Amino acid sequence: MKRSAGWLALKRVVVTLPVLWVVVSVVFLLIHLVPGDPIAQMLGDGATASDIDHLRHQYGFDQPLWLQYTHYWRGVARADFGQSLRLHDSVLHLILQRYPYTLALTVAAMILGALVAIPAGVAAARRKNTWTDRSLGVASLFGLSFPNFALGPVLILVFSIGLGWLPVSGAGVGVGSFLAHLVLPAVTLGLGLAAILMRMVRTSMLEELSQDYIRTARAKGLSESAVVYRHALRNALNPVLTVMGLQFGSLLAGAIVTETIFGWPGLGRLTLSAISNRDYALVQGCILAIGLTYVLVNLLTDAVYALADPRMRK
């Protein structure tokens, strides 16, 4: 008997709960794994003993570890991640200010990577072992071997300083300015993803094009474009969707470097600033937001995978 879509969704949510518990627990332990006294490091060398004791009590570090863990879970349940020591604002408010920028950058990079990779992968598969296939293979290898911290400055030198087409840093004001500022960071993040996805699409398409149903479709007189795009590509995209879900976490991690290079006011740049300032409550909040986003995206990837491939619903 087929299971309903609601049951499958509920099952995936239940399976995700232990992952959420691990993510929150690891984030809680981060501040306790810091060598030395984290409170003394937060206040600096000029802090007095009374200041250290006061802040330790404020953060609850004078309590047993199990009680701190319980209080932390209560805060997470209420979306209360504490206060930023340096910025004098709630961690949640700071994250909500920066999170949309990181999400926009990551989604733009994902869309750009897919728009480049899918046509290129299909073209390489259809022209296997030709100069087109080899050229695209070399291009993907170049994309994989060129890191973000090297590609970003090159794009700035060429398109911002040299040609003057695009702005160097920031996010701009207004929709048009925002999109103009988004181009270079999205290209920096998206090209590496495009290289990975292109090779995945090529491999998956080659496997699908050799299947019996493709030969049957051709025998029925369907056009080559209908065979490739209507039948083969749809099935070939199933493993690609899984890779895209997994690569979303890599994009979030790569956003830390990319946002720093381009002065993009996102969560990655906020995390790096919090680490530099030893603002551990803010570090915990930022890492938790990135981790929870990664878990949610994987959950959504499972749902999309089931929609794309009806066999996964059984």
VOGU-3710 file (C-alpha; in Angstrom, 3 decimals, decimal comma):
1> mkrsagwlal> 0,000/0,000/0,000  1,317/3,422/-0,885  2,042/5,748/1,945  0,542/9,191/1,899  2,657/12,273/1,263  1,776/13,553/4,748  3,149/10,404/6,368  6,390/10,638/4,419  6,785/14,297/5,346  6,172/13,500/9,011
11> krvvvtlpvl> 8,703/10,670/8,869  11,382/12,957/7,423  10,714/15,566/10,113  11,031/12,940/12,860  14,307/11,682/11,378  15,600/15,263/11,346  14,980/15,816/15,074  18,120/13,933/16,252  20,164/15,966/13,764  18,759/19,182/15,223
21> wvvvsvvfll> 19,653/17,978/18,721  23,242/17,277/17,641  23,578/20,674/15,929  22,322/22,614/18,955  24,448/20,550/21,343  27,628/21,049/19,325  27,011/24,802/19,097  26,506/24,917/22,878  29,799/23,102/23,477  31,781/25,421/21,183
31> ihlvpgdpia> 32,289/28,077/23,825  33,381/25,437/26,349  35,993/24,016/23,981  37,818/27,338/23,677  41,279/27,054/25,294  41,584/29,093/28,468  38,883/31,180/30,099  36,424/32,410/27,430  35,154/35,194/29,686  38,645/36,561/30,274
41> qmlgdgatas> 39,287/36,423/26,518  36,058/38,276/25,803  36,935/41,127/28,170  40,611/41,334/27,258  43,769/41,702/29,308  42,644/44,884/31,070  39,624/43,274/32,753  39,494/43,141/36,533  38,567/40,067/38,545  35,231/41,614/39,515
51> didhlrhqyg> 34,387/42,301/35,860  35,199/38,706/34,949  33,093/37,334/37,812  30,185/39,616/36,898  30,189/38,548/33,235  30,650/34,896/34,167  27,536/35,154/36,333  25,682/37,038/33,579  26,421/34,246/31,091  25,680/31,573/33,696
61> fdqplwlqyt> 29,178/30,092/33,537  29,260/29,821/37,311  26,560/27,136/37,109  27,021/23,386/36,476  27,383/22,392/32,839  24,123/20,417/32,740  22,223/23,452/34,048  23,869/25,704/31,439  22,859/23,179/28,776  19,247/23,215/29,988
71> hywrgvarad> 19,136/27,017/30,016  20,626/27,129/26,523  17,920/24,816/25,175  15,269/26,968/26,816  16,731/30,012/25,097  16,815/28,230/21,718  13,176/27,194/22,157  12,276/30,862/22,754  14,623/32,098/19,988  16,634/33,874/22,676
81> fgqslrlhds> 20,353/33,525/21,933  21,559/36,141/24,371  23,185/39,537/23,915  26,180/40,563/21,847  28,897/41,863/24,152  30,501/44,078/21,508  27,492/45,318/19,545  25,164/45,733/22,570  22,195/44,192/20,775  20,350/40,893/20,902
91> vlhlilqryp> 21,937/38,112/18,892  18,613/37,271/17,257  18,127/40,853/16,018  21,645/40,962/14,564  21,142/37,631/12,791  17,783/38,667/11,355  19,386/41,832/9,984  22,143/39,943/8,158  20,470/36,632/7,294  18,469/37,884/4,254
101> ytlaltvaam> 21,689/39,080/2,603  23,398/35,709/2,999  20,283/33,868/1,852  19,998/36,089/-1,236  23,676/35,544/-2,073  23,469/31,774/-1,598  20,260/31,385/-3,625  21,646/33,595/-6,410  24,836/31,502/-6,526  22,773/28,310/-6,579
111> ilgalvaipa> 20,568/29,554/-9,442  23,595/30,783/-11,390  25,383/27,462/-10,906  22,350/25,501/-12,103  21,776/27,763/-15,137  25,367/27,245/-16,224  25,780/23,586/-15,263  22,625/21,981/-16,636  22,947/23,150/-20,285  26,705/22,530/-20,208
121> gvaaarrknt> 26,302/19,049/-18,726  23,629/18,111/-21,265  25,773/19,405/-24,135  28,805/17,441/-22,889  26,755/14,242/-22,589  25,173/14,583/-26,028  28,593/15,183/-27,603  30,589/12,631/-25,651  34,310/12,465/-26,488  34,111/15,435/-28,884
131> wtdrslgvas> 35,925/18,746/-28,615  32,818/20,219/-26,946  32,918/17,570/-24,225  36,655/18,003/-23,694  36,449/21,806/-23,636  33,665/21,777/-21,059  35,630/19,245/-19,015  38,656/21,545/-18,971  36,441/24,504/-18,014  34,900/22,546/-15,122
141> lfglsfpnfa> 38,347/21,497/-13,925  39,406/25,140/-13,962  36,325/26,086/-11,947  37,039/23,387/-9,372  40,679/24,383/-8,958  40,114/28,153/-8,665  39,185/29,033/-5,038  36,825/31,822/-4,045  39,478/33,906/-2,324  41,439/34,025/-5,608
151> lgpvlilvfs> 38,525/34,400/-8,024  36,876/37,249/-6,103  39,800/39,708/-6,343  40,291/38,835/-10,024  36,645/39,668/-10,773  36,990/42,942/-8,842  40,112/43,898/-10,794  38,518/43,121/-14,162  34,872/44,166/-13,861  34,991/46,821/-11,138
161> iglgwlpvsg> 38,362/48,549/-11,355  39,280/47,782/-14,978  35,964/48,051/-16,820  33,947/49,899/-14,171  30,840/47,871/-14,923  29,977/46,670/-11,422  30,428/48,030/-7,881  33,247/46,761/-5,705  31,645/46,219/-2,299  28,546/46,668/-0,172
171> agvgvgsfla> 24,924/45,834/-0,958  23,646/49,132/-2,333  20,310/50,871/-1,771  17,286/49,993/-3,884  16,528/46,940/-5,991  18,663/47,889/-8,988  21,694/48,781/-6,901  21,247/45,643/-4,790  21,234/43,395/-7,861  24,285/45,150/-9,289
181> hlvlpavtlg> 26,188/44,620/-6,039  25,026/40,986/-5,950  26,476/39,978/-9,334  30,167/39,583/-8,495  29,720/37,764/-5,152  27,153/35,425/-6,731  29,463/34,669/-9,667  32,353/34,024/-7,267  30,297/31,484/-5,316  28,336/30,072/-8,243
191> lglaailmrm> 31,162/29,166/-10,638  32,638/26,564/-8,303  29,194/25,029/-7,829  28,606/25,088/-11,590  31,778/23,074/-12,153  30,645/20,382/-9,701  27,094/20,237/-11,031  28,183/20,177/-14,668  30,216/17,012/-14,164  27,335/15,495/-12,204
201> vrtsmleels> 24,795/16,332/-14,913  27,073/14,908/-17,613  27,550/11,612/-15,759  23,862/11,285/-14,944  22,785/12,148/-18,495  25,160/9,580/-20,005  23,613/6,929/-17,785  20,055/7,915/-18,705  20,746/8,184/-22,445  21,866/4,552/-22,449
211> qdyirtarak> 18,614/3,285/-20,910  16,052/1,206/-22,815  13,240/3,760/-22,453  15,352/6,314/-24,355  15,781/3,891/-27,255  12,047/3,229/-27,157  11,273/6,951/-27,246  13,532/7,399/-30,258  11,958/4,412/-31,963  8,532/6,018/-31,571
221> glsesavvyr> 9,755/8,959/-33,634  10,102/11,584/-30,906  12,404/14,475/-31,699  15,866/14,409/-30,167  15,152/17,493/-28,075  12,019/15,853/-26,650  13,939/12,680/-25,860  16,774/14,550/-24,175  14,955/17,296/-22,301  11,512/15,808/-21,649
231> halrnalnpv> 12,589/12,283/-20,700  16,315/11,878/-20,011  16,986/15,206/-18,311  14,106/14,877/-15,853  15,405/11,555/-14,535  19,017/12,719/-14,702  18,280/15,664/-12,410  17,311/13,465/-9,458  20,872/12,860/-8,161  21,767/16,426/-9,106
241> ltvmglqfgs> 19,095/17,726/-6,714  20,717/15,755/-3,904  24,127/17,222/-4,709  22,653/20,724/-4,807  21,170/20,232/-1,348  24,504/19,061/0,004  26,371/21,878/-1,732  24,097/24,461/-0,124  26,049/24,013/3,101  29,302/24,525/1,208
251> llagaivtet> 27,923/27,751/-0,242  27,054/28,984/3,255  30,589/28,200/4,404  32,103/29,799/1,297  29,975/32,884/1,872  32,149/33,776/4,873  35,162/34,370/2,608  33,168/35,841/-0,273  31,267/38,291/1,941  34,548/39,477/3,446
261> ifgwpglgrl> 36,119/40,050/0,017  33,157/42,034/-1,318  32,097/43,709/1,937  28,727/41,979/1,664  26,753/42,607/4,891  25,713/39,006/5,419  25,839/36,397/8,136  29,267/35,110/7,122  30,877/38,498/7,560  29,081/38,926/10,895
271> tlsaisnrdy> 30,412/35,533/12,031  33,980/36,444/11,130  33,643/39,773/12,942  32,236/38,005/16,023  35,169/35,567/16,038  37,667/38,415/15,755  35,977/40,281/18,615  35,632/37,110/20,727  31,907/37,732/20,918  31,073/34,116/21,711
281> alvqgcilai> 27,313/34,521/22,138  27,123/36,013/18,642  29,417/33,289/17,261  27,120/30,640/18,710  24,043/32,301/17,254  25,536/32,685/13,773  26,806/29,100/13,608  23,471/27,819/14,891  21,603/29,801/12,214  23,866/28,370/9,485
291> gltyvlvnll> 23,544/24,835/10,859  19,755/24,980/11,140  19,526/26,379/7,611  21,590/23,477/6,314  19,323/20,951/8,066  16,194/22,661/6,716  17,557/22,721/3,170  18,331/18,998/3,320  14,787/18,366/4,517  13,396/20,408/1,620
301> tdavyaladp> 15,732/18,576/-0,774  14,174/15,277/0,269  10,733/16,705/-0,459  11,765/18,026/-3,883  13,463/14,719/-4,659  10,209/12,890/-3,955  8,290/15,308/-6,182  10,783/14,946/-9,031  10,882/11,136/-8,838  7,501/9,461/-8,080
311> rmrk> 9,362/6,213/-7,284  10,732/7,827/-4,092  7,186/8,184/-2,703  6,709/4,436/-2,436
//
